Amino acid sequence: MRLVWAIRSRLLVLLTHTCPRTASSFGPRSTTATEVAGIPATGRRISVRIACLYEFEKDRLVCERVWFDFATILRQLGVLAS
């Protein structure tokens, strides 16, 4: 496993639990540590909001869904115009 993002900090924004689902929203702040999808490591800081939904059946995780805006990351890396 290779390190792609050097996570500097995480900000937990929301954690909600309703049986059988748990939702979380957080905002990691990091820098690129290696090449990602052909984009060289820039050392620039990035921050993006991520939302996750976890679904359970009894004590087993059966589904994990993750949403984030990749265009925001590309803009912060200087790859995509603002």
N, CA, C and O atoms as CSV, one atom per row, in Angstrom:
chain,resi,resn,atom,element,x,y,z
A,1,MET,N,N,0.836,-1.170,0.000
A,1,MET,CA,C,0.000,0.000,0.000
A,1,MET,C,C,0.881,1.233,0.000
A,1,MET,O,O,1.799,1.352,0.811
A,2,ARG,N,N,0.597,2.153,-0.918
A,2,ARG,CA,C,1.409,3.359,-0.963
A,2,ARG,C,C,0.662,4.539,-0.357
A,2,ARG,O,O,-0.566,4.606,-0.399
A,3,LEU,N,N,1.415,5.450,0.198
A,3,LEU,CA,C,0.842,6.639,0.804
A,3,LEU,C,C,0.560,7.661,-0.287
A,3,LEU,O,O,1.468,8.043,-1.025
A,4,VAL,N,N,-0.663,8.097,-0.396
A,4,VAL,CA,C,-1.041,9.088,-1.401
A,4,VAL,C,C,-1.223,10.452,-0.756
A,4,VAL,O,O,-0.701,11.446,-1.263
A,5,TRP,N,N,-1.943,10.517,0.337
A,5,TRP,CA,C,-2.194,11.787,1.020
A,5,TRP,C,C,-1.568,11.734,2.406
A,5,TRP,O,O,-1.767,10.776,3.154
A,6,ALA,N,N,-0.823,12.754,2.733
A,6,ALA,CA,C,-0.280,12.886,4.078
A,6,ALA,C,C,-1.297,13.691,4.883
A,6,ALA,O,O,-1.320,14.919,4.803
A,7,ILE,N,N,-2.125,13.014,5.647
A,7,ILE,CA,C,-3.194,13.666,6.402
A,7,ILE,C,C,-2.581,14.477,7.540
A,7,ILE,O,O,-1.847,13.941,8.371
A,8,ARG,N,N,-2.884,15.753,7.570
A,8,ARG,CA,C,-2.378,16.641,8.620
A,8,ARG,C,C,-3.368,16.781,9.773
A,8,ARG,O,O,-2.968,16.826,10.936
A,9,SER,N,N,-4.631,16.848,9.458
A,9,SER,CA,C,-5.641,16.955,10.507
A,9,SER,C,C,-6.998,16.558,9.944
A,9,SER,O,O,-7.204,16.551,8.730
A,10,ARG,N,N,-7.913,16.232,10.835
A,10,ARG,CA,C,-9.283,15.888,10.445
A,10,ARG,C,C,-10.229,16.695,11.308
A,10,ARG,O,O,-10.025,16.845,12.513
A,11,LEU,N,N,-11.247,17.203,10.683
A,11,LEU,CA,C,-12.262,17.957,11.402
A,11,LEU,C,C,-13.571,17.212,11.269
A,11,LEU,O,O,-14.146,17.162,10.181
A,12,LEU,N,N,-14.058,16.625,12.368
A,12,LEU,CA,C,-15.339,15.938,12.356
A,12,LEU,C,C,-16.434,16.979,12.457
A,12,LEU,O,O,-16.498,17.738,13.424
A,13,VAL,N,N,-17.289,17.011,11.457
A,13,VAL,CA,C,-18.334,18.020,11.397
A,13,VAL,C,C,-19.656,17.476,11.901
A,13,VAL,O,O,-20.386,18.172,12.607
A,14,LEU,N,N,-19.971,16.242,11.547
A,14,LEU,CA,C,-21.269,15.677,11.886
A,14,LEU,C,C,-21.143,14.173,12.066
A,14,LEU,O,O,-20.465,13.502,11.288
A,15,LEU,N,N,-21.788,13.654,13.078
A,15,LEU,CA,C,-21.890,12.211,13.278
A,15,LEU,C,C,-23.310,11.937,13.748
A,15,LEU,O,O,-23.712,12.373,14.826
A,16,THR,N,N,-24.064,11.210,12.930
A,16,THR,CA,C,-25.465,10.924,13.222
A,16,THR,C,C,-25.693,9.433,13.129
A,16,THR,O,O,-25.226,8.778,12.197
A,17,HIS,N,N,-26.416,8.899,14.099
A,17,HIS,CA,C,-26.704,7.468,14.091
A,17,HIS,C,C,-28.209,7.246,14.126
A,17,HIS,O,O,-28.904,7.740,15.015
A,18,THR,N,N,-28.699,6.499,13.149
A,18,THR,CA,C,-30.085,6.028,13.151
A,18,THR,C,C,-30.031,4.576,12.720
A,18,THR,O,O,-29.474,4.263,11.668
A,19,CYS,N,N,-30.582,3.711,13.492
A,19,CYS,CA,C,-30.522,2.284,13.196
A,19,CYS,C,C,-31.208,2.000,11.869
A,19,CYS,O,O,-32.361,2.408,11.728
A,20,PRO,N,N,-30.628,1.360,10.913
A,20,PRO,CA,C,-29.335,0.690,10.888
A,20,PRO,C,C,-28.243,1.491,10.176
A,20,PRO,O,O,-27.324,0.894,9.616
A,21,ARG,N,N,-28.317,2.829,10.180
A,21,ARG,CA,C,-27.342,3.639,9.447
A,21,ARG,C,C,-26.616,4.611,10.368
A,21,ARG,O,O,-27.143,5.064,11.385
A,22,THR,N,N,-25.382,4.910,9.966
A,22,THR,CA,C,-24.608,5.955,10.617
A,22,THR,C,C,-24.059,6.848,9.523
A,22,THR,O,O,-23.537,6.361,8.520
A,23,ALA,N,N,-24.175,8.152,9.713
A,23,ALA,CA,C,-23.659,9.109,8.738
A,23,ALA,C,C,-22.593,9.962,9.409
A,23,ALA,O,O,-22.698,10.297,10.589
A,24,SER,N,N,-21.572,10.306,8.645
A,24,SER,CA,C,-20.547,11.200,9.169
A,24,SER,C,C,-20.133,12.170,8.077
A,24,SER,O,O,-20.237,11.879,6.885
A,25,SER,N,N,-19.669,13.310,8.507
A,25,SER,CA,C,-19.141,14.310,7.596
A,25,SER,C,C,-17.883,14.853,8.238
A,25,SER,O,O,-17.887,15.208,9.416
A,26,PHE,N,N,-16.809,14.920,7.476
A,26,PHE,CA,C,-15.560,15.411,8.035
A,26,PHE,C,C,-14.761,16.108,6.955
A,26,PHE,O,O,-15.046,15.963,5.767
A,27,GLY,N,N,-13.775,16.853,7.366
A,27,GLY,CA,C,-12.961,17.605,6.423
A,27,GLY,C,C,-11.486,17.405,6.680
A,27,GLY,O,O,-10.895,18.115,7.494
A,28,PRO,N,N,-10.878,16.442,5.992
A,28,PRO,CA,C,-9.436,16.251,6.184
A,28,PRO,C,C,-8.635,17.375,5.523
A,28,PRO,O,O,-9.021,17.898,4.478
A,29,ARG,N,N,-7.540,17.727,6.138
A,29,ARG,CA,C,-6.601,18.687,5.560
A,29,ARG,C,C,-5.293,17.936,5.367
A,29,ARG,O,O,-4.777,17.324,6.302
A,30,SER,N,N,-4.759,17.983,4.152
A,30,SER,CA,C,-3.574,17.181,3.877
A,30,SER,C,C,-2.745,17.801,2.765
A,30,SER,O,O,-3.092,18.849,2.219
A,31,THR,N,N,-1.647,17.141,2.440
A,31,THR,CA,C,-0.819,17.485,1.285
A,31,THR,C,C,-0.585,16.204,0.488
A,31,THR,O,O,-0.673,15.104,1.034
A,32,THR,N,N,-0.287,16.348,-0.801
A,32,THR,CA,C,-0.012,15.161,-1.610
A,32,THR,C,C,1.379,14.642,-1.282
A,32,THR,O,O,2.329,15.417,-1.172
A,33,ALA,N,N,1.495,13.335,-1.127
A,33,ALA,CA,C,2.770,12.717,-0.776
A,33,ALA,C,C,3.407,12.023,-1.976
A,33,ALA,O,O,4.629,11.883,-2.030
A,34,THR,N,N,2.598,11.589,-2.934
A,34,THR,CA,C,3.102,10.914,-4.129
A,34,THR,C,C,2.253,11.330,-5.319
A,34,THR,O,O,1.269,12.054,-5.169
A,35,GLU,N,N,2.638,10.869,-6.490
A,35,GLU,CA,C,1.876,11.128,-7.706
A,35,GLU,C,C,0.480,10.504,-7.594
A,35,GLU,O,O,0.330,9.378,-7.120
A,36,VAL,N,N,-0.529,11.245,-8.032
A,36,VAL,CA,C,-1.904,10.768,-8.005
A,36,VAL,C,C,-2.493,10.936,-9.393
A,36,VAL,O,O,-2.579,12.060,-9.888
A,37,ALA,N,N,-2.901,9.848,-10.033
A,37,ALA,CA,C,-3.542,9.884,-11.354
A,37,ALA,C,C,-2.728,10.692,-12.356
A,37,ALA,O,O,-3.289,11.444,-13.153
A,38,GLY,N,N,-1.421,10.539,-12.320
A,38,GLY,CA,C,-0.555,11.244,-13.263
A,38,GLY,C,C,-0.219,12.670,-12.855
A,38,GLY,O,O,0.509,13.357,-13.570
A,39,ILE,N,N,-0.736,13.129,-11.716
A,39,ILE,CA,C,-0.465,14.476,-11.223
A,39,ILE,C,C,0.670,14.380,-10.206
A,39,ILE,O,O,0.526,13.702,-9.189
A,40,PRO,N,N,1.803,15.051,-10.464
A,40,PRO,CA,C,2.912,14.956,-9.525
A,40,PRO,C,C,2.578,15.586,-8.175
A,40,PRO,O,O,1.733,16.476,-8.087
A,41,ALA,N,N,3.246,15.119,-7.132
A,41,ALA,CA,C,3.055,15.691,-5.799
A,41,ALA,C,C,3.469,17.155,-5.839
A,41,ALA,O,O,4.559,17.485,-6.307
A,42,THR,N,N,2.600,18.029,-5.349
A,42,THR,CA,C,2.858,19.462,-5.390
A,42,THR,C,C,3.270,20.018,-4.038
A,42,THR,O,O,3.866,21.093,-3.963
A,43,GLY,N,N,2.959,19.299,-2.973
A,43,GLY,CA,C,3.220,19.811,-1.642
A,43,GLY,C,C,2.194,20.842,-1.203
A,43,GLY,O,O,2.273,21.362,-0.090
A,44,ARG,N,N,1.224,21.145,-2.073
A,44,ARG,CA,C,0.172,22.101,-1.719
A,44,ARG,C,C,-0.783,21.489,-0.706
A,44,ARG,O,O,-1.011,20.279,-0.695
A,45,ARG,N,N,-1.329,22.337,0.136
A,45,ARG,CA,C,-2.326,21.887,1.105
A,45,ARG,C,C,-3.689,21.780,0.423
A,45,ARG,O,O,-4.039,22.603,-0.423
A,46,ILE,N,N,-4.436,20.774,0.797
A,46,ILE,CA,C,-5.808,20.636,0.303
A,46,ILE,C,C,-6.738,20.413,1.490
A,46,ILE,O,O,-6.337,19.897,2.533
A,47,SER,N,N,-7.972,20.812,1.301
A,47,SER,CA,C,-9.007,20.609,2.296
A,47,SER,C,C,-10.299,20.370,1.544
A,47,SER,O,O,-10.666,21.156,0.671
A,48,VAL,N,N,-10.992,19.294,1.874
A,48,VAL,CA,C,-12.229,18.951,1.173
A,48,VAL,C,C,-13.206,18.317,2.159
A,48,VAL,O,O,-12.797,17.584,3.059
A,49,ARG,N,N,-14.470,18.595,1.991
A,49,ARG,CA,C,-15.499,17.988,2.840
A,49,ARG,C,C,-15.851,16.621,2.279
A,49,ARG,O,O,-16.039,16.476,1.071
A,50,ILE,N,N,-15.942,15.618,3.140
A,50,ILE,CA,C,-16.279,14.253,2.755
A,50,ILE,C,C,-17.481,13.805,3.582
A,50,ILE,O,O,-17.544,14.045,4.788
A,51,ALA,N,N,-18.429,13.155,2.920
A,51,ALA,CA,C,-19.604,12.609,3.611
A,51,ALA,C,C,-19.598,11.097,3.444
A,51,ALA,O,O,-19.307,10.586,2.362
A,52,CYS,N,N,-19.919,10.386,4.514
A,52,CYS,CA,C,-19.946,8.921,4.481
A,52,CYS,C,C,-21.259,8.423,5.072
A,52,CYS,O,O,-21.787,8.992,6.027
A,53,LEU,N,N,-21.766,7.362,4.489
A,53,LEU,CA,C,-22.959,6.697,5.010
A,53,LEU,C,C,-22.610,5.220,5.177
A,53,LEU,O,O,-22.174,4.564,4.231
A,54,TYR,N,N,-22.805,4.711,6.381
A,54,TYR,CA,C,-22.521,3.313,6.693
A,54,TYR,C,C,-23.835,2.617,7.012
A,54,TYR,O,O,-24.634,3.123,7.800
A,55,GLU,N,N,-24.060,1.464,6.406
A,55,GLU,CA,C,-25.267,0.686,6.674
A,55,GLU,C,C,-24.878,-0.637,7.325
A,55,GLU,O,O,-23.926,-1.300,6.914
A,56,PHE,N,N,-25.640,-0.998,8.349
A,56,PHE,CA,C,-25.349,-2.201,9.130
A,56,PHE,C,C,-26.528,-3.161,9.115
A,56,PHE,O,O,-27.684,-2.750,9.012
A,57,GLU,N,N,-26.217,-4.432,9.218
A,57,GLU,CA,C,-27.195,-5.490,9.499
A,57,GLU,C,C,-26.675,-6.205,10.732
A,57,GLU,O,O,-25.661,-6.901,10.687
A,58,LYS,N,N,-27.386,-6.023,11.830
A,58,LYS,CA,C,-26.948,-6.508,13.137
A,58,LYS,C,C,-25.590,-5.894,13.456
A,58,LYS,O,O,-25.494,-4.672,13.567
A,59,ASP,N,N,-24.542,-6.690,13.607
A,59,ASP,CA,C,-23.230,-6.136,13.933
A,59,ASP,C,C,-22.278,-6.119,12.737
A,59,ASP,O,O,-21.070,-5.974,12.920
A,60,ARG,N,N,-22.801,-6.266,11.512
A,60,ARG,CA,C,-21.962,-6.322,10.314
A,60,ARG,C,C,-22.165,-5.097,9.441
A,60,ARG,O,O,-23.298,-4.682,9.196
A,61,LEU,N,N,-21.071,-4.520,8.975
A,61,LEU,CA,C,-21.117,-3.435,8.006
A,61,LEU,C,C,-21.422,-4.046,6.649
A,61,LEU,O,O,-20.677,-4.908,6.182
A,62,VAL,N,N,-22.504,-3.618,6.006
A,62,VAL,CA,C,-22.896,-4.210,4.724
A,62,VAL,C,C,-22.734,-3.232,3.558
A,62,VAL,O,O,-22.709,-3.649,2.400
A,63,CYS,N,N,-22.624,-1.936,3.858
A,63,CYS,CA,C,-22.481,-0.965,2.779
A,63,CYS,C,C,-21.802,0.297,3.313
A,63,CYS,O,O,-22.135,0.783,4.394
A,64,GLU,N,N,-20.857,0.814,2.551
A,64,GLU,CA,C,-20.209,2.076,2.880
A,64,GLU,C,C,-20.235,2.945,1.633
A,64,GLU,O,O,-19.741,2.537,0.582
A,65,ARG,N,N,-20.800,4.127,1.740
A,65,ARG,CA,C,-20.853,5.049,0.610
A,65,ARG,C,C,-20.109,6.316,0.994
A,65,ARG,O,O,-20.283,6.844,2.092
A,66,VAL,N,N,-19.273,6.800,0.071
A,66,VAL,CA,C,-18.450,7.981,0.325
A,66,VAL,C,C,-18.682,8.980,-0.797
A,66,VAL,O,O,-18.668,8.622,-1.975
A,67,TRP,N,N,-18.895,10.244,-0.418
A,67,TRP,CA,C,-19.079,11.310,-1.405
A,67,TRP,C,C,-18.092,12.428,-1.129
A,67,TRP,O,O,-17.887,12.822,0.020
A,68,PHE,N,N,-17.476,12.942,-2.202
A,68,PHE,CA,C,-16.638,14.131,-2.098
A,68,PHE,C,C,-16.523,14.748,-3.485
A,68,PHE,O,O,-16.813,14.098,-4.490
A,69,ASP,N,N,-16.103,15.994,-3.532
A,69,ASP,CA,C,-15.991,16.740,-4.785
A,69,ASP,C,C,-14.539,16.712,-5.253
A,69,ASP,O,O,-13.703,17.455,-4.740
A,70,PHE,N,N,-14.241,15.853,-6.227
A,70,PHE,CA,C,-12.865,15.712,-6.708
A,70,PHE,C,C,-12.406,16.970,-7.435
A,70,PHE,O,O,-11.211,17.265,-7.452
A,71,ALA,N,N,-13.330,17.717,-8.036
A,71,ALA,CA,C,-12.961,18.964,-8.720
A,71,ALA,C,C,-12.367,19.967,-7.728
A,71,ALA,O,O,-11.462,20.725,-8.079
A,72,THR,N,N,-12.873,19.973,-6.493
A,72,THR,CA,C,-12.317,20.852,-5.470
A,72,THR,C,C,-10.857,20.505,-5.210
A,72,THR,O,O,-10.019,21.397,-5.078
A,73,ILE,N,N,-10.554,19.224,-5.135
A,73,ILE,CA,C,-9.166,18.796,-4.930
A,73,ILE,C,C,-8.295,19.221,-6.107
A,73,ILE,O,O,-7.196,19.736,-5.903
A,74,LEU,N,N,-8.770,19.013,-7.335
A,74,LEU,CA,C,-8.005,19.387,-8.524
A,74,LEU,C,C,-7.747,20.896,-8.580
A,74,LEU,O,O,-6.662,21.326,-8.972
A,75,ARG,N,N,-8.742,21.699,-8.190
A,75,ARG,CA,C,-8.539,23.157,-8.164
A,75,ARG,C,C,-7.481,23.548,-7.135
A,75,ARG,O,O,-6.649,24.417,-7.394
A,76,GLN,N,N,-7.515,22.910,-5.978
A,76,GLN,CA,C,-6.546,23.237,-4.936
A,76,GLN,C,C,-5.131,22.797,-5.304
A,76,GLN,O,O,-4.155,23.375,-4.825
A,77,LEU,N,N,-5.020,21.770,-6.158
A,77,LEU,CA,C,-3.709,21.316,-6.630
A,77,LEU,C,C,-3.202,22.147,-7.805
A,77,LEU,O,O,-2.057,21.992,-8.230
A,78,GLY,N,N,-4.060,23.034,-8.334
A,78,GLY,CA,C,-3.664,23.878,-9.457
A,78,GLY,C,C,-3.810,23.222,-10.804
A,78,GLY,O,O,-3.283,23.731,-11.793
A,79,VAL,N,N,-4.522,22.086,-10.876
A,79,VAL,CA,C,-4.686,21.334,-12.115
A,79,VAL,C,C,-5.911,21.817,-12.882
A,79,VAL,O,O,-5.902,21.834,-14.113
A,80,LEU,N,N,-6.958,22.209,-12.173
A,80,LEU,CA,C,-8.218,22.642,-12.773
A,80,LEU,C,C,-8.390,24.132,-12.484
A,80,LEU,O,O,-8.179,24.592,-11.362
A,81,ALA,N,N,-8.775,24.868,-13.512
A,81,ALA,CA,C,-8.956,26.319,-13.345
A,81,ALA,C,C,-10.127,26.598,-12.405
A,81,ALA,O,O,-11.107,25.854,-12.362
A,82,SER,N,N,-9.997,27.678,-11.664
A,82,SER,CA,C,-11.065,28.068,-10.726
A,82,SER,C,C,-12.266,28.633,-11.438
A,82,SER,O,O,-13.246,29.007,-10.794
